[in-house]
Amino acid sequence: MSRQRFLGILLVFGLAAALASATEVRILSWNIKRAVGVNNPNDAQQPYVAKIMNHLRPDILILQEIGGNTRTTWDAFAQENALDSFVRNNLTFFGQNPQRNRDYYLYVNRLSDGWISNAIISRYPFRSITDFGIGSPNRGLTVGLISVPGTNGLGVFGAHFAAGGYTEDAVQRQTNAENTRNHVRDWRARNRRAAYVLGGDLNENEDPDLSSTFPIGGTLPDGRIYAPISTVQSARLRDTVPVDGLGGKRTYQVSSRNSDLRRRLDYIMVSPTELGRDRINVLEATIFNTRRFPSGRLPAGFEITDSENASDHAALFVRLRIDQWRSYGGGSGGYWVPEPNSLLALLIFSSGGMAVVLRRVRPS
């Protein structure tokens, strides 16, 4: 074998190894219907919630409706302790005898409507995490930067917009969307290298093939145009469009009657591809609903009723590959790694010869 051909084979294996070591992140976003909390939660749901989480094995969990059915003075630290107990006693994918701030990290919003709020659980440490008000019902927008290995950090946003089909609900929801958009834009400007993800129950749908909660494109009493999903996406977020086992997009209402599954309310959105920022490749985007699998395809150990026993919302799950952006030349340019299209290797074997061309890109 010629020396050139041997070097070519080594390069091919090197590129394959680089792709195999690419950063893959598993993310769950789910409204768990008050299954975990300290203020009279629906704790009978917990075994089913845990069963689904253990099956999906996410690295990052974006949760809505941490809390319970009794309105109280919100104690985020007590709610964190309840969530911590749930993780330690029910979840297996963080390892044996998992410990907070070693095997996983969690945060519950300091803002709440008195019943419920949002939370994030992560396998990886938080570089920073907080929550901001986005308007009534005052559950806040969770904003975190997570130290995912092999990346420039991953921004994670969690949201739960106002529910309901009345005009006042739509006004609140549009306000939630506009404030969320503004916070995401501000975060983008301050974190120019990190990719980001938003998960949440946004309580609306703009897909033309599905019904909406309130007429999309209508004029609200204050003169604003109602389009909360488009508003959020205008912060440079792209919809991953998860689908269930039968190809459907509806996430609510999961019950014993399939006719109740009427709306798409829940989302996972990710940052777009742009030079200078880590790039997200969506490998899988699914809705886990045990009532929506083809005959004979329900995962082993599951019953058709497990999702409805866990929550009235189906769980959303994505697998992402993140290509890290690396700068060079004093920040004037850079490249994604690993990525054979931006770190491009053209192997040309001709008459025993080989040519290798590498291309790096500069941000505009």
Beta strands, then each sheet from edge to edge (+ up, - down):
strand 1: 23-31
strand 2: 60-67
strand 3: 105-108
strand 4: 116-122
strand 5: 126-132
strand 6: 141-146
strand 7: 154-160
strand 8: 195-201
strand 9: 238-239
strand 10: 266-270
strand 11: 279-288
strand 12: 315-328
strand 13: 333-337
sheet 1: 3+ 4- 2+ 1+ 12- 11+
sheet 2: 3+ 4- 2+ 1+ 12- 13+
sheet 3: 5+ 6- 7+ 8+ 10- 9+
end
